[in-house]
């Protein structure tokens, strides 16, 4: 056990990198890549880094940075902490009414998650141990896959990812049966029998997903992700499970202990994908990830953002172990690539984390000062 420590400061920094080629999903486009990085320092001068999910809506990064600096920082500074989960629960309880009153449960959950990741990093650094080992990991090597393949320019993106060392891919679908089918066929040719997944981003109804099932089955998918809205009744997910002969995945839009409990205990999902920067941080998602594995399901952390949250997600996967793969978006994003450390170095589908304390990286924010927005 580490000696309790007091939080001396908390700062959040918002950044936005403009894109020439938008990131496209079935529900919208991203014309820039945002990130909100969180810095926490204790009274001994030890610093930890985290990240809060902020992709949508378009001014989400600046909003969450202000929420962190103006609303949450006063609740954190001066707090005595013996374990990260203590601060997570304190912040969740202290902001529960405000989140309800403002109708902003999501932004509060995301900003608290960012703080939680920073405190876990600080906690591991105080113990001079890598975060993956603190979380129970036996080794630093994990498998990765390249995600975010757009419906246009798909083959070129996939070829670039394979040259970088990736051996598994995930395609965005939901753009019409003909285009989706052509892209899946092209990727299957490139990959051979390597893992290929598809993410519909909640694009379809149950009937639409079931109608597409024969086409999808031809591509031997590792999983089909969020074919319907995440908030649809469980009976609809059960209907999908009964009618689709391929693994189903979801989890990035599950935002409660009960929701994950149902996903783990139920038979609908084969792959479960918590996003530690979006809900739950490590304080909740580490236990959830362990429960996913214990239930015989596949834990594959979801991630779409900057490098610090991606690196923390890698440490969680290494800490939990199993046959899961880490999601690494392959669209251009220097806010990710400059700060994800060893995740940027892929060798035959694998990465290897370092033995450095915490997440093993201290970001050089001066190098991205031109893209700071808040």
Order of alpha helices (4+ residues) and beta strands (2+ residues): beta-beta-beta-alpha-alpha-beta-alpha-alpha-alpha-alpha-beta-alpha-beta-alpha-beta-alpha-beta-alpha-beta-alpha-beta-alpha-beta-alpha-beta-alpha-beta
